[in-house]
C-alpha cells in the first residue's frame, strides 16, 4: 500500500519519475492481492482531486447524497485500478518475473492498457505522463513512440532496479534521456514555423455552481467585449474562450474579430457541447467540432437519461478531432476537456493535417492539482505531435506549450484574465505521428511469443 501511495504521489503534478521507479519495484514480486492493493492506493492518491466535486448542489444533487456519491465515484476508480493491476501482477508471476522477456512483454501490456483507458469514460493519469513536468528529456521519448513508449521504458527501469542490473540500468537511463533530448532539439524553432497565429485568450474564472446566473453571464459578456477590444487593437486573428463559455441560443452581436469558443449547439433533437467558430462580423457559428467523450453523471448517464449538470446532458459528437478552420488559423487538432488524455485522437488529427493543437476545458470546481495534471498532459501531447499547443480553460490552465514541452506563457490560475499569445504552426511530423502505435504492437508480439514459448527456466525472484 505504501509503495502504491508513493506512486500516486510521484505522478503529476509532482512529476518525479525517479520516485515512481522506486515505487514500481515491488510490483515485480507482488501477488495479485498485493498488486490490487498497490493499484488502488496509487489511483486513490493520484485522483484525490475527485473529492473536490463535493458538494454537488451545482448539479442538483441533495446535500445528504453529495458526499456519498463523490466518495463512491472515487472508490470506484480505486477498485477498477485494483482489478487491473492485480490481474497484471498475476500474469507477471505466472510468466516468471525474473525473465527479461516477461519484463518487456509485461511493460508493453501495461502501456497498451493505458492507451485503452485513455479512451474510456474517466480522466486518466498514468505512467505515460509521469516524467512531466520534472524530466522533459525523458519525456522527449514520446516523440518516438508516444505515451506507450514512456510507460514501458519506466516499467523496464523499475525491473532493472529490482534485478539490480546496474550496468543495464545506467545504459537505459543514458540512452532514454539522450534520445529524448535529441528529439526535443530536432523540433523546429518558432522562427522556422510556417505561420504564427495571434490569439487573445480569455480566462473567465466563473464558478460552475453559478455559471448560468444572470450576474455571471454578464461578467462573461463584459470579458468577451474586453477581449475583442484588445484583439482589435493588437491585430489578433481571433479571440479564444474555454469550454462551455457560450450558453445554448445566446445572441451575440457582430464582432470585429473572429471568435473560437466553447459553447453549446443543437443538432435536431440533440444538444452538443462544442468548439464554435464565429468569423468576424458573424452572429452565428459557421464551423464547429462536437465533444466526443462525455463526463459520466455530469453530461451523460446510462439508459439515455439526462446528465446532472446545469445543461441537463449532451450527446456525443464524432470521433475525429480535426477542426478545419479558414486561413490564417488553418486546421487544428482539438481536445475538449479530458479528451486531452487521448493521445491517439490528437495524433490522428495531426496526421490529417493539423498545424497546431487547441485544448479547451472548464476544470471548476477542481483544485489546482488537476490543473497541473492537465498542464502535464498538454506538454506531453505537444511533444508527441511536435506541435504548439494552446490551452484555454475557465479557471486555468490557460497557457501556451511548445513542441519541446516548455511552458511558454500562462495566465494566473483562478483569476479572471486575458492575454495575447503567439501560436506558431508547423507541418513537420514526429516519428510517433508518422508511424503510430503499430511498431510497438509488433515488438510486443515478439516479446510475448518469447515469454510464452521460450524454454528458459521461469525463475522465481
C-alpha positions in Angstrom: 0.0 0.0 0.0 2.8 2.4 0.9 4.5 1.8 -2.5 1.2 2.4 -4.4 0.5 5.6 -2.5 4.1 6.7 -3.2 3.5 6.0 -6.9 0.3 8.1 -6.9 2.2 10.9 -5.1 5.1 10.8 -7.7 2.7 11.3 -10.7 1.9 14.9 -11.9 1.6 17.5 -10.5 4.8 16.5 -8.8 6.2 14.6 -11.8 9.2 12.9 -10.1 9.8 9.8 -12.3 12.8 8.6 -10.2 10.4 8.3 -7.2 7.9 6.5 -9.3 10.5 3.9 -10.5 11.2 3.1 -6.8 7.5 2.7 -6.1 7.1 0.4 -9.1 9.8 -2.0 -8.0 7.6 -4.1 -5.6 5.1 -4.8 -8.4 7.5 -7.3 -9.9 7.3 -9.6 -6.9 3.7 -9.0 -5.7 0.9 -11.5 -5.9 -2.4 -10.4 -7.4 -3.6 -9.4 -3.9 -0.6 -7.2 -3.3 -0.9 -5.7 -6.8 -4.6 -4.9 -6.2 -3.7 -3.0 -3.0 -0.9 -1.2 -4.9 -3.1 -0.2 -7.8 -5.9 1.0 -5.5 -3.6 3.1 -3.4 -1.9 4.7 -6.5 -5.1 5.8 -8.1 -6.8 7.0 -4.9 -3.8 9.2 -4.3 -3.3 10.4 -7.9 -7.0 11.1 -8.4 -7.7 12.6 -5.0 -8.9 15.8 -6.7 -12.2 13.9 -7.4 -13.2 14.7 -3.8 -13.3 18.4 -4.6 -16.6 17.7 -6.5 -18.4 17.8 -3.2 -20.8 19.5 -2.6 -22.8 18.5 -5.8 -25.5 21.1 -5.2 -24.5 22.7 -8.5 -25.6 19.5 -10.2 -28.9 19.4 -8.4 -27.8 16.6 -6.0 -29.2 16.9 -2.4 -26.6 17.6 0.2 -27.1 14.3 2.1 -26.3 12.4 -1.1 -23.4 14.5 -2.3 -20.6 13.2 -0.1 -21.5 9.5 -0.5 -21.8 9.9 -4.3 -18.4 11.7 -4.6 -16.6 9.2 -2.3 -18.3 6.4 -4.2 -17.0 7.6 -7.5 -13.5 8.0 -6.1 -13.6 4.5 -4.7 -14.9 3.0 -8.0 -11.8 4.4 -9.6 -9.7 2.7 -6.9 -11.5 -0.6 -7.3 -11.0 -0.5 -11.1 -7.3 0.1 -10.7 -7.1 -2.7 -8.1 -8.6 -5.2 -10.6 -6.4 -4.1 -13.4 -3.1 -4.0 -11.5 -3.9 -7.2 -9.7 -4.5 -9.0 -13.0 -1.3 -7.7 -14.4 0.7 -8.9 -11.3 -0.9 -12.3 -11.6 0.1 -12.6 -15.2 3.7 -11.5 -14.4 4.0 -14.1 -11.6 2.7 -16.8 -13.9 5.1 -15.9 -16.7 8.2 -15.7 -14.4 9.0 -12.1 -13.3 12.8 -12.7 -13.4 12.9 -13.2 -17.1 13.7 -10.3 -19.4 11.1 -11.4 -21.9 8.5 -11.2 -19.2 9.6 -7.7 -18.2 9.4 -6.5 -21.8 6.1 -8.1 -22.6 4.5 -7.0 -19.3 5.8 -3.4 -19.7 4.1 -3.0 -23.1 1.0 -4.8 -21.9 0.7 -2.1 -19.3 1.4 0.6 -21.9 -1.3 -0.6 -24.2 -3.8 -0.9 -21.3 -3.2 2.8 -20.6 -3.9 3.6 -24.3 -7.3 1.9 -23.9 -8.0 3.5 -20.5 -7.3 6.9 -22.1 -10.3 6.3 -24.4 -12.6 5.4 -21.5 -15.1 7.5 -19.6 -12.7 8.7 -16.9 -9.8 11.2 -16.8 -6.7 9.0 -16.9 -3.3 9.9 -15.4 -0.9 7.1 -16.0 2.8 6.3 -16.3 3.0 7.8 -19.8 2.8 11.3 -18.4 4.8 10.6 -15.3 8.1 12.4 -16.4 6.4 15.8 -16.6 7.0 18.4 -15.5 10.2 17.2 -13.8 12.1 15.4 -16.6 11.5 16.8 -20.1 14.5 14.9 -21.6 12.9 11.6 -20.7 9.5 12.9 -21.9 11.2 13.6 -25.2 11.0 9.8 -25.9 7.3 10.5 -26.7 8.5 12.0 -30.0 9.5 8.4 -31.0 6.7 6.4 -29.5 4.2 8.5 -27.6 2.9 7.8 -24.1 3.1 4.0 -24.6 6.9 4.1 -25.0 7.3 6.3 -22.0 5.2 3.9 -19.8 7.0 0.8 -21.0 10.5 2.3 -20.5 9.7 3.3 -17.0 8.5 -0.1 -16.1 11.6 -1.6 -17.6 13.7 0.8 -15.5 11.9 -0.4 -12.3 12.5 -4.1 -13.3 16.3 -3.4 -13.7 16.3 -1.7 -10.3 14.6 -4.8 -8.9 17.1 -7.2 -10.5 20.0 -4.9 -9.5 21.3 -4.8 -13.1 23.2 -1.6 -12.6 25.1 -1.5 -15.9 22.0 -2.2 -18.0 20.1 0.3 -15.8 22.7 3.0 -16.5 22.7 2.2 -20.2 18.9 2.5 -20.4 18.8 5.8 -18.4 21.5 7.4 -20.5 20.0 6.2 -23.8 16.5 7.2 -22.9 17.5 10.7 -21.8 19.9 11.1 -24.7 17.4 10.1 -27.3 14.7 12.3 -25.7 17.0 15.3 -25.6 18.0 14.8 -29.2 14.3 14.5 -30.2 13.5 17.8 -28.5 16.5 19.5 -30.0 15.3 18.4 -33.5 12.0 20.2 -33.2 11.8 23.3 -35.5 12.0 26.6 -33.5 9.3 29.2 -33.5 11.3 31.1 -36.1 11.1 28.2 -38.6 7.3 28.0 -38.3 5.1 28.1 -41.5 2.9 30.8 -39.8 2.3 32.4 -36.5 -1.2 32.9 -35.1 -2.1 35.8 -32.8 -4.8 34.8 -30.4 -6.3 36.6 -27.4 -7.0 34.0 -24.7 -9.7 35.0 -22.2 -10.0 33.2 -18.9 -13.4 34.0 -17.3 -12.9 32.2 -13.9 -16.6 31.7 -13.5 -17.8 29.4 -10.6 -19.6 26.5 -12.3 -22.1 26.5 -9.5 -23.3 29.9 -10.6 -22.1 29.9 -14.2 -25.5 30.3 -15.9 -26.8 33.0 -13.5 -27.6 36.4 -15.0 -24.8 38.1 -13.0 -22.1 35.6 -14.1 -23.2 35.7 -17.7 -23.0 39.5 -17.6 -19.4 39.1 -16.3 -18.6 36.8 -19.2 -20.0 39.1 -21.8 -18.0 42.0 -20.4 -14.8 39.9 -20.6 -15.6 38.9 -24.1 -16.1 42.6 -25.1 -12.8 43.5 -23.4 -11.0 40.6 -25.2 -12.5 41.8 -28.5 -11.3 45.3 -27.9 -7.8 44.0 -27.1 -7.7 41.7 -30.1 -8.8 44.5 -32.5 -6.2 46.9 -31.0 -3.4 44.3 -31.3 -4.4 43.0 -34.7 -5.1 39.4 -33.4 -6.5 36.7 -35.6 -9.2 35.6 -33.1 -10.4 35.5 -29.5 -10.4 32.1 -27.7 -12.9 31.2 -24.9 -12.9 28.0 -22.9 -15.3 25.0 -22.8 -19.0 25.9 -22.2 -18.5 29.6 -22.4 -21.5 30.3 -24.6 -24.9 29.0 -23.5 -27.2 27.5 -26.0 -29.1 30.1 -28.0 -27.1 33.1 -26.7 -27.4 36.0 -29.0 -24.1 37.5 -29.9 -23.5 40.9 -31.5 -21.5 41.2 -34.8 -17.9 41.1 -33.5 -14.9 42.9 -35.1 -12.6 39.9 -34.6 -13.2 36.2 -35.1 -14.2 34.1 -32.1 -13.2 30.5 -31.3 -15.2 29.5 -28.2 -16.5 26.5 -26.3 -20.3 26.5 -26.2 -23.4 24.5 -27.0 -25.4 23.9 -30.1 -28.5 21.9 -31.1 -28.5 19.3 -33.9 -32.0 18.1 -34.5 -33.1 16.9 -31.0 -29.6 16.6 -29.6 -27.7 19.1 -27.6 -23.9 19.1 -28.2 -21.0 20.6 -26.3 -18.8 22.1 -29.0 -16.0 24.3 -30.1 -17.7 27.0 -32.2 -16.1 29.2 -34.9 -17.6 32.7 -35.5 -15.9 34.6 -38.3 -15.5 38.3 -37.8 -18.9 40.1 -38.3 -20.9 36.8 -37.9 -23.5 36.3 -35.1 -23.8 32.6 -35.8 -21.1 29.8 -35.8 -20.0 28.8 -39.2 -18.0 25.7 -38.2 -17.8 23.5 -35.1 -16.4 20.4 -33.6 -18.5 18.5 -31.0 -17.3 16.9 -27.8 -16.9 13.2 -28.2 -16.0 12.0 -24.7 -18.7 13.0 -22.2 -18.3 13.3 -18.5 -20.1 10.5 -16.7 -23.1 11.6 -14.5 -22.5 15.3 -15.3 -23.1 15.1 -19.1 -24.2 11.6 -19.7 -25.9 8.8 -17.7 -26.7 5.2 -18.7 -30.1 4.4 -20.3 -30.3 7.7 -22.2 -31.1 9.7 -19.0 -30.1 13.4 -18.9 -26.9 14.2 -17.1 -26.8 16.0 -13.7 -25.1 19.2 -15.0 -26.7 22.5 -15.4 -27.2 21.8 -19.1 -29.0 18.6 -18.4 -26.9 16.3 -20.5 -25.5 16.4 -24.0 -25.0 14.0 -26.9 -21.5 12.9 -28.1 -20.1 14.0 -31.4 -18.0 12.2 -34.0 -14.6 10.8 -33.1 -12.2 12.8 -35.4 -10.6 15.7 -33.6 -9.7 17.8 -36.7 -11.3 21.2 -37.0 -10.9 22.7 -40.4 -10.6 26.5 -39.8 -10.2 29.1 -42.6 -6.9 30.9 -43.0 -4.9 32.2 -41.2 -5.8 29.7 -38.5 -5.9 26.6 -40.7 -6.7 23.1 -39.5 -6.3 22.4 -35.7 -6.4 19.3 -33.6 -8.9 19.9 -30.8 -9.4 18.3 -27.4 -12.4 19.3 -25.3 -11.8 18.8 -21.5 -10.3 15.4 -20.7 -10.2 14.3 -24.4 -6.7 15.6 -23.8 -5.8 12.3 -22.2 -6.4 10.5 -25.5 -3.2 11.0 -27.4 -4.3 8.7 -30.3 -7.1 11.1 -31.3 -4.9 14.2 -31.5 -2.1 12.2 -33.2 -4.5 11.2 -36.0 -5.7 14.8 -36.4 -2.1 16.0 -36.8 -1.5 13.2 -39.3 -4.6 14.5 -41.2 -3.0 18.0 -41.4 -3.5 19.9 -38.1 -0.8 22.6 -37.8 -1.4 23.3 -34.1 -3.3 21.9 -31.0 -6.1 23.5 -29.1 -7.3 22.2 -25.7 -10.3 23.8 -24.0 -11.7 22.9 -20.6 -13.7 24.2 -17.6 -11.9 22.4 -14.6 -14.0 24.2 -11.9 -14.6 23.3 -9.1 -11.5 21.1 -9.2 -8.4 22.1 -7.3 -5.1 23.4 -8.6 -3.7 19.8 -8.6 -5.9 18.9 -11.5 -5.0 22.0 -13.5 -1.3 21.0 -13.1 -2.1 17.4 -14.3 -3.9 18.9 -17.3 -0.8 21.1 -18.0 1.5 18.0 -17.9 -0.8 16.2 -20.3 -0.8 19.2 -22.6 3.0 19.2 -22.5 3.1 15.5 -23.4 0.6 16.0 -26.3 2.8 18.8 -27.7 5.9 16.7 -27.5 4.2 13.6 -29.1 2.9 15.5 -32.1 5.7 18.1 -32.5 3.1 20.9 -32.4 2.5 24.0 -30.4 -0.5 23.6 -28.0 -2.8 26.4 -26.8 -4.8 25.6 -23.7 -7.9 27.7 -22.8 -9.7 26.9 -19.5 -12.3 28.6 -17.4 -10.1 28.7 -14.2 -6.8 27.6 -15.8 -4.6 26.3 -17.2 -4.8 28.9 -20.0 -1.3 28.6 -21.4 0.9 28.0 -24.4 3.2 25.0 -24.7 6.0 24.5 -27.2 6.7 21.2 -29.0 9.6 20.8 -26.7 7.2 20.6 -23.7 8.2 24.1 -22.5 5.5 26.2 -20.8 6.0 29.4 -22.8 3.2 31.6 -21.4 0.4 31.1 -18.8 -2.4 33.2 -17.3 -2.6 33.2 -13.4 -4.7 30.3 -12.2 -8.2 31.0 -10.7 -8.2 34.7 -11.8 -10.2 36.5 -14.5 -7.6 37.4 -17.1 -6.7 37.7 -20.8 -3.6 38.0 -22.8 -2.3 37.8 -26.4 -0.5 34.5 -27.3 1.5 33.8 -30.4 1.0 30.3 -31.7 3.4 29.0 -34.4 2.0 26.4 -36.8 4.2 23.5 -38.1 3.9 20.8 -40.7 6.9 18.6 -39.7 5.9 15.3 -38.1 7.3 13.3 -35.1 8.1 9.6 -35.6 5.0 8.8 -33.4 2.8 10.8 -35.7 4.2 9.1 -38.8 4.2 5.5 -37.5 1.7 5.5 -34.7 1.5 2.5 -32.3 2.0 -0.3 -34.8 5.8 -0.8 -34.4 5.3 -1.2 -30.7 2.5 -3.7 -31.3 4.8 -5.8 -33.4 7.6 -5.5 -30.7 5.2 -6.6 -28.1 4.1 -9.6 -30.1 7.7 -10.6 -30.4 8.3 -10.2 -26.6 5.1 -12.1 -25.9 5.9 -15.0 -28.1 9.4 -15.2 -26.4 7.7 -15.2 -23.0 5.1 -17.9 -23.9 7.2 -20.3 -26.0 10.8 -19.9 -24.6 12.3 -22.9 -22.9 14.1 -20.7 -20.5 13.6 -21.6 -16.9 10.9 -19.4 -15.3 12.8 -18.3 -12.3 11.2 -17.0 -9.2 12.5 -13.8 -7.7 
